[in-house]
Amino acid sequence: MTLTNAPFLETERLILRGPCLSDFGPLAAFYASDYCAGFGGPLKRDDAWRWFALNVGHWHIHGYGYFSIVEKASGRAMGLSGIWNPEGWPEPELGYALFREFEGKGIAYEASVRTRQWAYSDLGFKTLSSHIVPDNARSMALAARLGAVYESSYDNPHMGEDQIFRHPAPEALI
């Protein structure tokens, strides 16, 4: 049972769903590593818990948040993809993060395409951006693969300098 009223979205290989308590262990391991530097970490386990709970609350406040990316075949949590807009953000963001062992398989791309489609078709968004710290080359490469282009930088209250990459408008994706 998920902890939010988030929809279940599917792709060929993935299920995107709201967070479940069983997702916390893999998420805490992700946050404990230096691998998550572009996503606000590393964090101690209790701080990872606060982030996990914040995401649940974000869903209830905004009606959107980070989905857990789940592998259909195994049911394993693989990472996050969703729409994020906490206090201090200039606008809603299409965000994504994969746990290390799932990198390089097109999973973040597949999940992000489906998340963006949902934001445009179901939520009625007319634009989306991805906010990426300047040294996160892998995230910038994914943003480019998604068709997003660099637009500007801003001072993110949690991460320092962040670069905004603008995604194509819904009508440009048809």
Beta strands, then each sheet from edge to edge (+ up, - down):
strand 1: 9-10
strand 2: 14-17
strand 3: 66-71
strand 4: 77-84
strand 5: 93-98
strand 6: 129-132
strand 7: 149-156
strand 8: 160-166
sheet 1: 1+ 2- 3+ 4- 5+
sheet 2: 6+ 8- 7+
end
